[in-house]
Amino acid sequence: MPLSDDDFGFEEEKAGQNLAVLAEALYLINLLLLPGLAFALLLGLWLKYKGCAPPLARQHLKQTTFVSLVGGLLIVTLSGLILALGPFQRTDRIDQPPTRSQPRRRLGQQLRLQLRRHRASGDARILFETLLEARKRCAPDWAS
């Protein structure tokens, strides 16, 4: 015997119990597994049965659809506000003047490159002079 639109395959103890359980199940699926699809099915059930369902099923359909709508609107609204108002850039590096450590870091990189070149050349005198120059630049108080 084929199932009708009102028969979900289980015997109801109260009128509308199966539809109420289906509405709650779709609400949980909307929250946890398939948000868009489950909401569409829940909304379709509510639109189809809102006028003719028993009071128990009607109330469950109404409450689950309403809570899903409010939750979805809150998610969209709060996400939009966070994106619109929140700075999503690292403020410690943007729009700030360079600190003293940044030029020193750049200078240190240049000196390391010079030292590598001099080591490769094998000239001890130039290597020693480069080391002295690096020490003077990196620690000015040492030179005096």
N, C-alpha and C positions, 0 to 999 in steps of 0.2 A: 504494500500500500504506500503510495508516494506521500511525502510530507507536504503539508500546506505551508503557507507563509506564517501562520500562527503556531505551527507545531515544530518544536525544536528537537524532538526526539526523546524528551523526558516528560514524565508526568508531573504536573504542577500540584503542589499542595494548596497554594493560594493562586488566585487568578493573577496572571501577569508575572509570576515568579521567574519563569524561564527568560522572559524578555528583560527583566531586571538584572538577572545574573549575567546575561549577555552584555548589557550596557556597562556593568561594572567590570567585566572582563575586558571589554574594548577600552575602557578608561585606563586600566592597568597596562594594557598593551600599548596604548598611546603614550603613557609615561615611560615605559621601560624598553620596548622593542622597536615598534614601527610608528613613530610619532605622527607622520603625515597621513599614512594610509588608515591607521586605526581611527584617527579623528574624523576622516572623511566617512568611514563606515558608521561611526557613532552619530555624526551629524545626519547622515542619511536615515538611520533608524529613527532618530528623533523627529525628523521631518515627516517620515512615513507614519509613525504611530502616535504622534503627540495628541491627536484628537480622538483616537479610537481605542487606545490601550487602557487596560485596567488601571486603577489609581496607583497601585504599587509600582507597576512598570513605568507609568507616566512620570511618577516622581523620581525614580532612579534615572530615567532617560534625561529628565530636565536637569537634575543636579549634576550628573556626569558631563553633560554637554556644556553647561554653564561653567563649571570648574575648569574644564579643558579650555574653553574660550578665554577665561580670565587668566589662566596660567600662560597660555600662548601670548596674550597681549602683554602681560608683565615681562615675559622673556624678551619679546621684541622691543618693548619700550625701554627697559633697563639696558639692554645691549646697545641700543641706539644712543642712549644718553652716555654710556661709558665710552663709546667710540667717538661721540661728538665732543665730550668735555675732557676726556682723559688724555694726558700727554703720553704717547706711546713711543717716546724717543728717550735715549739716555741723556739726561740733562747734565751729567757730569762731563760730557765731552762736547756738547753742542752749545754754541753761543757763549762760550767762556774763553777768556784770554788764555793763551798757553801758559802753563806753569813753568817754573824754573827747571823742573825735572825733564820736561819735554825737549828743550834744546840740548840739555846735557845728554839725554838718551840719543838724540840724533848725532851729537858730537862723538859720543862713545862708539856709535856704529861706524862713523867715518874713520876714527882712529883705529878701530879693530881691522878695518879694510886696509889701511896703510900698513899696519903691523904685519898683516898676512903677506902683503906685497914685498915688504922688506925682508921678511923671513925667507920668502921664496928666492929672493935675489942673493942672499948669503952675505951681504955686506954688513959686517958687525958694527961699523961706525955709524952708518945711517940708521940701523936698527936701534942703537943706543940713543941717538939724538931723537928719534921718534918716540921712544919710551919716555925720555925726559920731557918732551913737549906735551905728551899726553898727560903726564903727571901734573905739569903746570896748569893745563887747561881744566883738568878734572878736579884738582884740589889747589885752588889759587893760594890758600894760606900756607901751603907747603913750600912754595917757591920763595917766599920772603924770609 
